[in-house]
Amino acid sequence: MTEDPRTDSLTQLTAEVVACRRCPRLVEWREAAAQDPPSRYATEEYWARPVPGFGDADARVLVVGLAPAAHGGNRTGRVFTGDRSGDFLFASLYRTGFANQPTSVSADDGLTVSGLYVAAVVRCAPPDNQPLPLERDACLPFLVRELRLLTRVRVIVALGAYAWDGALRAMRELGSRPLVRPKFGHLAEERIGAYWLVGSFHPSQQNTFTGRLTPPMLDSVMVRARELAGLE
Ligand code: SF4
């Protein structure tokens, strides 16, 4: 069997991401979360390492989040897996034809996605979900490299203003820069070089519990991403 060089390179990137200890504050935080889990996860063994991207090497749509949650991705080892944000996101990805199942609970739960890749600007869980600028800058090269490897990506869906900013920074590193910096908004869209950038409110509990982001609203973003990516 001929090895797909893209998959091979993504594999290499994943290996480098999970071994990274570049940000001392985040290394300490991700490991501390594992040492002091809430009672419902007390018997679980935490991943407690950087969380790599996940998905289809032939993806035409890249979904970008902020960073893993301390007891979500940092626990399960897969992006947007094991917390309510992930439940909300993957239910939408299932309804809009990107995922084979509506739930994302653990790294071995059988979830697969098609035409889509999911990543984050920052790969380690940060305190209060707020990475420092130098931590973002340290981690951004992983997203740049991912974007370079995912050669079929045409649409980047940014979940929240932080991801919007991170995606713009990554695209700029690849030579795609808008004349005027586009403003983040839900269903905002902008053509930047070879990409479409589409904004969505982040599926955090803060947004989903208050109704700021509803399932139909997220579905609208993913349907639009399908259209812009030329997916049936
Ligand atoms: S946030 Fe990124 S750069 Fe910093 S330690 Fe984690 S993986 Fe490495």
py3Dmol code that shows the C-alpha trace and the ligand (Angstrom):
import py3Dmol

protein = """\
ATOM      1  CA  MET A   1       0.000   0.000   0.000  1.00  0.00           C
ATOM      2  CA  THR A   2       1.309   3.451  -0.917  1.00  0.00           C
ATOM      3  CA  GLU A   3       1.459   5.669   2.103  1.00  0.00           C
ATOM      4  CA  ASP A   4      -0.373   8.981   1.744  1.00  0.00           C
ATOM      5  CA  PRO A   5       2.341  11.615   2.399  1.00  0.00           C
ATOM      6  CA  ARG A   6      -0.256  14.053   3.762  1.00  0.00           C
ATOM      7  CA  THR A   7      -1.416  11.559   6.362  1.00  0.00           C
ATOM      8  CA  ASP A   8       2.168  10.751   7.155  1.00  0.00           C
ATOM      9  CA  SER A   9       3.020  14.407   7.691  1.00  0.00           C
ATOM     10  CA  LEU A  10      -0.094  14.990   9.774  1.00  0.00           C
ATOM     11  CA  THR A  11       0.991  12.002  11.818  1.00  0.00           C
ATOM     12  CA  GLN A  12       4.378  13.595  12.313  1.00  0.00           C
ATOM     13  CA  LEU A  13       2.765  16.877  13.292  1.00  0.00           C
ATOM     14  CA  THR A  14       0.517  15.107  15.783  1.00  0.00           C
ATOM     15  CA  ALA A  15       3.552  13.435  17.356  1.00  0.00           C
ATOM     16  CA  GLU A  16       5.271  16.800  17.761  1.00  0.00           C
ATOM     17  CA  VAL A  17       2.160  18.455  19.200  1.00  0.00           C
ATOM     18  CA  VAL A  18       1.551  15.830  21.869  1.00  0.00           C
ATOM     19  CA  ALA A  19       5.185  15.951  22.998  1.00  0.00           C
ATOM     20  CA  CYS A  20       5.285  19.755  23.297  1.00  0.00           C
ATOM     21  CA  ARG A  21       6.160  21.399  26.640  1.00  0.00           C
ATOM     22  CA  ARG A  22       6.975  24.868  25.335  1.00  0.00           C
ATOM     23  CA  CYS A  23       4.636  26.807  27.664  1.00  0.00           C
ATOM     24  CA  PRO A  24       5.494  26.164  31.345  1.00  0.00           C
ATOM     25  CA  ARG A  25       2.294  27.736  32.707  1.00  0.00           C
ATOM     26  CA  LEU A  26       0.082  25.547  30.498  1.00  0.00           C
ATOM     27  CA  VAL A  27       2.088  22.392  31.128  1.00  0.00           C
ATOM     28  CA  GLU A  28       1.568  22.960  34.842  1.00  0.00           C
ATOM     29  CA  TRP A  29      -2.146  23.709  34.411  1.00  0.00           C
ATOM     30  CA  ARG A  30      -2.953  20.729  32.180  1.00  0.00           C
ATOM     31  CA  GLU A  31      -1.190  18.377  34.593  1.00  0.00           C
ATOM     32  CA  ALA A  32      -2.729  19.992  37.686  1.00  0.00           C
ATOM     33  CA  ALA A  33      -6.225  19.492  36.220  1.00  0.00           C
ATOM     34  CA  ALA A  34      -5.475  15.781  35.952  1.00  0.00           C
ATOM     35  CA  GLN A  35      -4.390  15.663  39.578  1.00  0.00           C
ATOM     36  CA  ASP A  36      -7.561  17.327  40.836  1.00  0.00           C
ATOM     37  CA  PRO A  37     -10.493  16.115  38.733  1.00  0.00           C
ATOM     38  CA  PRO A  38     -14.147  16.728  39.615  1.00  0.00           C
ATOM     39  CA  SER A  39     -15.686  13.726  41.388  1.00  0.00           C
ATOM     40  CA  ARG A  40     -17.437  12.476  38.224  1.00  0.00           C
ATOM     41  CA  TYR A  41     -14.047  11.938  36.581  1.00  0.00           C
ATOM     42  CA  ALA A  42     -12.167  10.842  39.709  1.00  0.00           C
ATOM     43  CA  THR A  43     -11.463   7.339  38.398  1.00  0.00           C
ATOM     44  CA  GLU A  44     -10.376   8.418  34.915  1.00  0.00           C
ATOM     45  CA  GLU A  45      -6.856   8.643  33.651  1.00  0.00           C
ATOM     46  CA  TYR A  46      -6.399  12.055  32.073  1.00  0.00           C
ATOM     47  CA  TRP A  47      -4.582  12.672  28.812  1.00  0.00           C
ATOM     48  CA  ALA A  48      -3.001  15.824  30.333  1.00  0.00           C
ATOM     49  CA  ARG A  49      -0.968  16.611  27.217  1.00  0.00           C
ATOM     50  CA  PRO A  50      -1.452  18.896  24.220  1.00  0.00           C
ATOM     51  CA  VAL A  51      -4.488  17.937  22.151  1.00  0.00           C
ATOM     52  CA  PRO A  52      -3.755  17.481  18.429  1.00  0.00           C
ATOM     53  CA  GLY A  53      -6.104  18.169  15.521  1.00  0.00           C
ATOM     54  CA  PHE A  54      -8.523  15.459  14.448  1.00  0.00           C
ATOM     55  CA  GLY A  55     -10.262  14.565  11.226  1.00  0.00           C
ATOM     56  CA  ASP A  56     -10.065  13.877   7.515  1.00  0.00           C
ATOM     57  CA  ALA A  57      -6.724  14.456   5.752  1.00  0.00           C
ATOM     58  CA  ASP A  58      -8.765  15.422   2.655  1.00  0.00           C
ATOM     59  CA  ALA A  59     -10.851  17.938   4.582  1.00  0.00           C
ATOM     60  CA  ARG A  60     -12.273  20.904   2.694  1.00  0.00           C
ATOM     61  CA  VAL A  61     -13.496  22.530   5.906  1.00  0.00           C
ATOM     62  CA  LEU A  62     -11.306  23.274   8.926  1.00  0.00           C
ATOM     63  CA  VAL A  63     -13.077  24.070  12.202  1.00  0.00           C
ATOM     64  CA  VAL A  64     -10.919  26.025  14.644  1.00  0.00           C
ATOM     65  CA  GLY A  65     -11.631  26.447  18.340  1.00  0.00           C
ATOM     66  CA  LEU A  66      -9.840  28.311  21.109  1.00  0.00           C
ATOM     67  CA  ALA A  67      -8.176  25.606  23.246  1.00  0.00           C
ATOM     68  CA  PRO A  68      -9.071  22.324  24.953  1.00  0.00           C
ATOM     69  CA  ALA A  69     -11.086  22.371  28.165  1.00  0.00           C
ATOM     70  CA  ALA A  70      -9.311  21.206  31.329  1.00  0.00           C
ATOM     71  CA  HIS A  71     -11.802  18.370  31.861  1.00  0.00           C
ATOM     72  CA  GLY A  72     -12.829  17.926  28.207  1.00  0.00           C
ATOM     73  CA  GLY A  73     -10.106  17.517  25.606  1.00  0.00           C
ATOM     74  CA  ASN A  74      -7.418  17.586  28.275  1.00  0.00           C
ATOM     75  CA  ARG A  75      -9.110  14.559  29.833  1.00  0.00           C
ATOM     76  CA  THR A  76      -9.995  12.545  26.718  1.00  0.00           C
ATOM     77  CA  GLY A  77      -7.114  13.519  24.404  1.00  0.00           C
ATOM     78  CA  ARG A  78      -9.353  14.441  21.477  1.00  0.00           C
ATOM     79  CA  VAL A  79     -10.361  17.943  20.514  1.00  0.00           C
ATOM     80  CA  PHE A  80     -13.941  18.958  21.517  1.00  0.00           C
ATOM     81  CA  THR A  81     -14.461  15.594  23.174  1.00  0.00           C
ATOM     82  CA  GLY A  82     -15.918  14.935  26.597  1.00  0.00           C
ATOM     83  CA  ASP A  83     -17.540  18.272  27.398  1.00  0.00           C
ATOM     84  CA  ARG A  84     -20.719  20.152  26.584  1.00  0.00           C
ATOM     85  CA  SER A  85     -19.108  22.299  23.900  1.00  0.00           C
ATOM     86  CA  GLY A  86     -18.123  19.125  22.081  1.00  0.00           C
ATOM     87  CA  ASP A  87     -21.622  17.674  22.495  1.00  0.00           C
ATOM     88  CA  PHE A  88     -23.089  20.799  20.934  1.00  0.00           C
ATOM     89  CA  LEU A  89     -20.552  20.952  18.098  1.00  0.00           C
ATOM     90  CA  PHE A  90     -20.636  17.294  17.086  1.00  0.00           C
ATOM     91  CA  ALA A  91     -24.431  17.123  17.216  1.00  0.00           C
ATOM     92  CA  SER A  92     -24.392  19.878  14.599  1.00  0.00           C
ATOM     93  CA  LEU A  93     -21.654  18.198  12.564  1.00  0.00           C
ATOM     94  CA  TYR A  94     -23.788  15.055  12.519  1.00  0.00           C
ATOM     95  CA  ARG A  95     -26.923  16.919  11.430  1.00  0.00           C
ATOM     96  CA  THR A  96     -25.009  18.696   8.665  1.00  0.00           C
ATOM     97  CA  GLY A  97     -23.395  15.530   7.297  1.00  0.00           C
ATOM     98  CA  PHE A  98     -19.826  15.902   8.524  1.00  0.00           C
ATOM     99  CA  ALA A  99     -19.831  13.337  11.365  1.00  0.00           C
ATOM    100  CA  ASN A 100     -20.988   9.723  11.547  1.00  0.00           C
ATOM    101  CA  GLN A 101     -22.518  10.127  15.021  1.00  0.00           C
ATOM    102  CA  PRO A 102     -23.928  12.984  17.099  1.00  0.00           C
ATOM    103  CA  THR A 103     -21.799  12.419  20.199  1.00  0.00           C
ATOM    104  CA  SER A 104     -18.120  12.779  21.043  1.00  0.00           C
ATOM    105  CA  VAL A 105     -17.394  11.299  24.445  1.00  0.00           C
ATOM    106  CA  SER A 106     -14.004   9.573  24.272  1.00  0.00           C
ATOM    107  CA  ALA A 107     -11.119   9.039  21.863  1.00  0.00           C
ATOM    108  CA  ASP A 108     -12.280   5.480  21.126  1.00  0.00           C
ATOM    109  CA  ASP A 109     -16.017   6.112  20.707  1.00  0.00           C
ATOM    110  CA  GLY A 110     -16.062   5.360  16.958  1.00  0.00           C
ATOM    111  CA  LEU A 111     -16.494   8.964  15.839  1.00  0.00           C
ATOM    112  CA  THR A 112     -15.301   9.749  12.323  1.00  0.00           C
ATOM    113  CA  VAL A 113     -15.668  12.890  10.271  1.00  0.00           C
ATOM    114  CA  SER A 114     -15.676  13.356   6.526  1.00  0.00           C
ATOM    115  CA  GLY A 115     -14.579  16.441   4.609  1.00  0.00           C
ATOM    116  CA  LEU A 116     -13.701  18.127   7.887  1.00  0.00           C
ATOM    117  CA  TYR A 117     -10.800  18.639  10.277  1.00  0.00           C
ATOM    118  CA  VAL A 118     -11.034  20.093  13.784  1.00  0.00           C
ATOM    119  CA  ALA A 119      -8.209  21.950  15.526  1.00  0.00           C
ATOM    120  CA  ALA A 120      -7.579  24.753  18.001  1.00  0.00           C
ATOM    121  CA  VAL A 121      -5.421  27.857  18.109  1.00  0.00           C
ATOM    122  CA  VAL A 122      -3.858  26.714  21.401  1.00  0.00           C
ATOM    123  CA  ARG A 123      -3.365  22.992  22.084  1.00  0.00           C
ATOM    124  CA  CYS A 124      -3.147  22.964  25.888  1.00  0.00           C
ATOM    125  CA  ALA A 125      -5.941  23.754  28.326  1.00  0.00           C
ATOM    126  CA  PRO A 126      -5.404  27.276  29.707  1.00  0.00           C
ATOM    127  CA  PRO A 127      -6.584  28.659  33.069  1.00  0.00           C
ATOM    128  CA  ASP A 128      -9.988  30.379  32.626  1.00  0.00           C
ATOM    129  CA  ASN A 129      -9.838  29.477  28.923  1.00  0.00           C
ATOM    130  CA  GLN A 130      -7.495  32.420  28.447  1.00  0.00           C
ATOM    131  CA  PRO A 131      -4.102  31.738  26.902  1.00  0.00           C
ATOM    132  CA  LEU A 132      -1.503  34.481  27.158  1.00  0.00           C
ATOM    133  CA  PRO A 133      -0.417  36.174  23.914  1.00  0.00           C
ATOM    134  CA  LEU A 134       3.007  34.540  24.132  1.00  0.00           C
ATOM    135  CA  GLU A 135       1.357  31.108  24.539  1.00  0.00           C
ATOM    136  CA  ARG A 136      -0.811  31.746  21.475  1.00  0.00           C
ATOM    137  CA  ASP A 137       2.258  32.811  19.524  1.00  0.00           C
ATOM    138  CA  ALA A 138       4.177  29.727  20.671  1.00  0.00           C
ATOM    139  CA  CYS A 139       1.376  27.416  19.550  1.00  0.00           C
ATOM    140  CA  LEU A 140       0.302  29.114  16.323  1.00  0.00           C
ATOM    141  CA  PRO A 141       2.983  27.434  14.159  1.00  0.00           C
ATOM    142  CA  PHE A 142       1.143  24.132  14.679  1.00  0.00           C
ATOM    143  CA  LEU A 143      -2.005  25.592  13.122  1.00  0.00           C
ATOM    144  CA  VAL A 144      -0.004  27.139  10.284  1.00  0.00           C
ATOM    145  CA  ARG A 145       1.620  23.818   9.545  1.00  0.00           C
ATOM    146  CA  GLU A 146      -1.710  21.991   9.760  1.00  0.00           C
ATOM    147  CA  LEU A 147      -3.247  24.404   7.305  1.00  0.00           C
ATOM    148  CA  ARG A 148      -0.323  23.911   4.943  1.00  0.00           C
ATOM    149  CA  LEU A 149      -0.694  20.117   5.160  1.00  0.00           C
ATOM    150  CA  LEU A 150      -4.458  20.154   4.666  1.00  0.00           C
ATOM    151  CA  THR A 151      -4.108  21.152   1.050  1.00  0.00           C
ATOM    152  CA  ARG A 152      -7.787  20.733   0.155  1.00  0.00           C
ATOM    153  CA  VAL A 153      -9.132  23.073   2.834  1.00  0.00           C
ATOM    154  CA  ARG A 154     -11.095  25.946   1.320  1.00  0.00           C
ATOM    155  CA  VAL A 155     -13.198  27.046   4.299  1.00  0.00           C
ATOM    156  CA  ILE A 156     -12.099  27.840   7.836  1.00  0.00           C
ATOM    157  CA  VAL A 157     -14.887  28.011  10.410  1.00  0.00           C
ATOM    158  CA  ALA A 158     -13.754  30.046  13.411  1.00  0.00           C
ATOM    159  CA  LEU A 159     -15.604  29.233  16.622  1.00  0.00           C
ATOM    160  CA  GLY A 160     -15.479  32.548  18.455  1.00  0.00           C
ATOM    161  CA  ALA A 161     -13.508  35.765  18.122  1.00  0.00           C
ATOM    162  CA  TYR A 162     -10.309  34.230  19.482  1.00  0.00           C
ATOM    163  CA  ALA A 163     -10.306  31.534  16.801  1.00  0.00           C
ATOM    164  CA  TRP A 164     -11.192  34.163  14.177  1.00  0.00           C
ATOM    165  CA  ASP A 165      -8.102  36.121  15.166  1.00  0.00           C
ATOM    166  CA  GLY A 166      -5.961  32.953  15.270  1.00  0.00           C
ATOM    167  CA  ALA A 167      -7.132  31.859  11.826  1.00  0.00           C
ATOM    168  CA  LEU A 168      -6.304  35.303  10.403  1.00  0.00           C
ATOM    169  CA  ARG A 169      -2.830  35.098  11.934  1.00  0.00           C
ATOM    170  CA  ALA A 170      -2.279  31.599  10.501  1.00  0.00           C
ATOM    171  CA  MET A 171      -3.446  32.630   7.042  1.00  0.00           C
ATOM    172  CA  ARG A 172      -1.176  35.661   7.169  1.00  0.00           C
ATOM    173  CA  GLU A 173       1.782  33.339   7.833  1.00  0.00           C
ATOM    174  CA  LEU A 174       0.828  31.502   4.637  1.00  0.00           C
ATOM    175  CA  GLY A 175       0.702  34.727   2.644  1.00  0.00           C
ATOM    176  CA  SER A 176      -3.076  35.236   2.665  1.00  0.00           C
ATOM    177  CA  ARG A 177      -3.883  38.607   4.147  1.00  0.00           C
ATOM    178  CA  PRO A 178      -7.064  40.683   3.746  1.00  0.00           C
ATOM    179  CA  LEU A 179      -6.824  44.324   2.683  1.00  0.00           C
ATOM    180  CA  VAL A 180      -9.036  45.290   5.618  1.00  0.00           C
ATOM    181  CA  ARG A 181      -9.158  43.128   8.724  1.00  0.00           C
ATOM    182  CA  PRO A 182     -12.630  41.505   8.721  1.00  0.00           C
ATOM    183  CA  LYS A 183     -14.782  41.838  11.823  1.00  0.00           C
ATOM    184  CA  PHE A 184     -15.861  38.683  13.645  1.00  0.00           C
ATOM    185  CA  GLY A 185     -19.558  37.888  13.813  1.00  0.00           C
ATOM    186  CA  HIS A 186     -21.880  34.928  13.663  1.00  0.00           C
ATOM    187  CA  LEU A 187     -22.182  33.940   9.994  1.00  0.00           C
ATOM    188  CA  ALA A 188     -19.669  36.639   9.026  1.00  0.00           C
ATOM    189  CA  GLU A 189     -17.749  35.473   5.982  1.00  0.00           C
ATOM    190  CA  GLU A 190     -14.747  36.798   4.145  1.00  0.00           C
ATOM    191  CA  ARG A 191     -12.742  35.605   1.164  1.00  0.00           C
ATOM    192  CA  ILE A 192      -9.034  35.696   2.033  1.00  0.00           C
ATOM    193  CA  GLY A 193      -6.638  34.371  -0.577  1.00  0.00           C
ATOM    194  CA  ALA A 194      -7.504  30.742  -1.260  1.00  0.00           C
ATOM    195  CA  TYR A 195      -9.795  30.513   1.771  1.00  0.00           C
ATOM    196  CA  TRP A 196     -13.209  31.510   2.984  1.00  0.00           C
ATOM    197  CA  LEU A 197     -13.241  32.462   6.649  1.00  0.00           C
ATOM    198  CA  VAL A 198     -16.630  31.950   8.308  1.00  0.00           C
ATOM    199  CA  GLY A 199     -17.432  33.013  11.863  1.00  0.00           C
ATOM    200  CA  SER A 200     -19.610  31.293  14.453  1.00  0.00           C
ATOM    201  CA  PHE A 201     -20.286  32.038  18.077  1.00  0.00           C
ATOM    202  CA  HIS A 202     -18.338  29.520  20.171  1.00  0.00           C
ATOM    203  CA  PRO A 203     -20.410  26.549  21.419  1.00  0.00           C
ATOM    204  CA  SER A 204     -19.429  27.266  25.038  1.00  0.00           C
ATOM    205  CA  GLN A 205     -22.024  26.811  27.743  1.00  0.00           C
ATOM    206  CA  GLN A 206     -21.973  30.571  28.203  1.00  0.00           C
ATOM    207  CA  ASN A 207     -23.431  30.892  24.710  1.00  0.00           C
ATOM    208  CA  THR A 208     -25.521  27.733  24.415  1.00  0.00           C
ATOM    209  CA  PHE A 209     -27.200  27.933  27.848  1.00  0.00           C
ATOM    210  CA  THR A 210     -28.191  31.542  27.268  1.00  0.00           C
ATOM    211  CA  GLY A 211     -29.533  30.941  23.764  1.00  0.00           C
ATOM    212  CA  ARG A 212     -26.933  33.207  22.180  1.00  0.00           C
ATOM    213  CA  LEU A 213     -26.023  30.173  20.074  1.00  0.00           C
ATOM    214  CA  THR A 214     -28.780  27.700  19.225  1.00  0.00           C
ATOM    215  CA  PRO A 215     -28.501  24.414  17.302  1.00  0.00           C
ATOM    216  CA  PRO A 216     -30.102  25.915  14.151  1.00  0.00           C
ATOM    217  CA  MET A 217     -27.644  28.832  14.310  1.00  0.00           C
ATOM    218  CA  LEU A 218     -24.634  26.508  14.365  1.00  0.00           C
ATOM    219  CA  ASP A 219     -26.194  24.309  11.687  1.00  0.00           C
ATOM    220  CA  SER A 220     -26.522  27.400   9.467  1.00  0.00           C
ATOM    221  CA  VAL A 221     -22.794  28.019   9.747  1.00  0.00           C
ATOM    222  CA  MET A 222     -21.909  24.436   8.878  1.00  0.00           C
ATOM    223  CA  VAL A 223     -24.357  24.338   5.953  1.00  0.00           C
ATOM    224  CA  ARG A 224     -22.811  27.566   4.651  1.00  0.00           C
ATOM    225  CA  ALA A 225     -19.351  26.032   5.059  1.00  0.00           C
ATOM    226  CA  ARG A 226     -20.468  23.057   2.965  1.00  0.00           C
ATOM    227  CA  GLU A 227     -21.720  25.383   0.236  1.00  0.00           C
ATOM    228  CA  LEU A 228     -18.554  27.488   0.161  1.00  0.00           C
ATOM    229  CA  ALA A 229     -16.393  24.345   0.142  1.00  0.00           C
ATOM    230  CA  GLY A 230     -18.330  22.885  -2.786  1.00  0.00           C
ATOM    231  CA  LEU A 231     -19.425  19.843  -0.789  1.00  0.00           C
ATOM    232  CA  GLU A 232     -22.726  18.216  -1.667  1.00  0.00           C
TER     233      GLU A 232
END
"""
ligand_1 = """\
8
SF4
S 0.098 25.521 24.156
Fe 1.041 24.748 22.262
S 3.137 25.554 22.280
Fe 2.340 25.703 24.392
S 2.956 23.773 25.404
Fe 0.901 23.461 24.587
S 1.251 22.550 22.559
Fe 3.161 23.479 23.191
"""
view = py3Dmol.view(width=600, height=400)
view.addModel(protein, "pdb")
view.setStyle({"model": 0}, {"cartoon": {"style": "trace"}})
view.addModel(ligand_1, "xyz")
view.setStyle({"model": 1}, {"stick": {}})
view.zoomTo()
view.show()
